[in-house]
Amino acid sequence: MADTQLAARVEVRTGPENHFEILVQNYDQNFDHSLSRVELAGRDFERFDRNGDGHVTLTDFPDESGELEPRVARALDRALAWRTVVDVLGQDWKRRFRQLDVDADRRLTRAEFQAAGASPTTGRRDAFAALLASVESWDDDQLDWTELEGFLP
């Protein structure tokens, strides 16, 4: 099979390889490789500004900066996400989810989630951000019902 035929059959992705680079590519208006609250308007800034310094940089992505091995960072996020689901949503998570979802769109925003009394951070790790990362929700800043269903056993 010729390379051109193979390329026509296989989706080839090029460009950024990590989430920080995707954010920079889409939102960095002044090309300084640092994202401000203004540049990320409309997104959940706290989700990405993990160290709380007011700017989103590569250091806010420890698995992508090399600070933590990616496998370790994912495990930490997953453990925090699991504990958060148990603490905030409990055993009957579907009923609790519906209670928190005030606009009934089957998605929880940070505000809806925190209305449950969830602690936004544990040390330097943001519980809501860890939950979103664990369910692979990078396109929006909300916890979708189906994403959570796929995360839970």
N, C-alpha and C positions, 0 to 999 in steps of 0.2 A: 504494500500500500504506500502510495506516495505521501510525503510529508504534508502536502497541501490538502490531500483527502483526509488525513488524520486531523489536521487543524480544523477542517470544516465540521468534523464530527465531535470534537472535544472542545468544551468551553475552556478557553485559556484566559486566566486572570493575570493581569499585570498591575503594578502600582504598589501602594503601601501594603506592608505585610503585617502591621499590627494596629491596634485600636487607636493608639496615640497618633500615629501617622495619618490615619483616616480622619481623625478630628482636625489635625493641622491642615490637611489638604482641603477640608470642607469649610473650616471656620476661621483660620488664621488670616485676618484681613491685612495686618501690617507685616507679615512674613518674618516675625521674630522668633518663631518656634515656641511661643508661649501664648496661651489663650487666656484672655481676660473674661470677666463676667459679661462685659458688653459684647465681646465676640461670640460668646456662647449663649446669647440671649435666646430664650425659647427652649433651652435645654436645662437639665437639672445640674447646675454648676457644682453643687456639693458632692454629687456622685463622682465627679472626676477630680475635684480638688481634694485629694485624700489627705494631704498634709496641712490643709487649711491656711495656706499662705496667701491666698487671694489670686493665684495664677495656676493654670494647669500646664504642667511641663512633663517631660519624660519621667522625672522623679516620682510623679504621682502614679506611675504604672510600674511597680517594682519588678514584675515579671518581664516587662519589656525593656527595662533599663539595665537589667542584669543584677539588680540588688537582691532579688530572690530568683531562684530557679523557677521557671514557669510552672513546673509540676507542683512545687511547694506553694506558690502563690494561689494556684487553683484549689489546692487542698485546703488552704486556710480560708479562702472565700467560701468554699463548699461547706466546711464545718460551721462557719459563722452563719451562713445562709440557713442551714438545717436547724441550728439552734434558734435562730430568729423565727423561722416558720413555726416551730414547736411552741416557743414562748408567746408569740403574737397571735397566731391563728389557732393553735391548739389541735386537738384530735379531730374536731368537727370543722375542718378548715373551710369547707364549702359554705357552711352557714355563716361563719365569721367573715369570710371574704365578702359575701353578699351584704353583710351589715356595714362593712367598711367602705364598700363601693357606693358612695352616696349618689353618684350620677348614673349608676346602673349600666355602665358601659363595659363591664367585665374586665376592667383594668384598674389597678391601684396606682395612684400617683404617690409621690413622697408624702404629700400632705395627708392624703387618706390613710396611708400606712402609719404615719406618726400619730394620727388621731387615736390609734389603738393603744397609745402609750409606749410604743416601741422606742427603745433607746437608739438614737441615730448613729452612735459610734460606740465601738468597743476598743479602747486604746486608740490606735491610729486607723483602725479599719471601720468603715461605714457599713452598717448592717444592711441597709437598703441597697447600697451599691454592690455589696457582696452577693446579695440575693439576685439582683439583676444580672451580674456577671455569671452567676452559676446557672441561670436559666438561659444564658446566651442572648440576652435582650440588649443589643447594642444600637438598634435602629431607633428606638424610642426610650423614654426614661420612665416607663411604666411597667408594672408587673401584670402581665396578661394572664387570664384564667387558664388558657391552654398551656402557656409556658410553665405555670406552676404545676398543673396536672402532670406534665411530662417530667418534672423534677422529682415529684413525690412517688414513692413506691406504690 
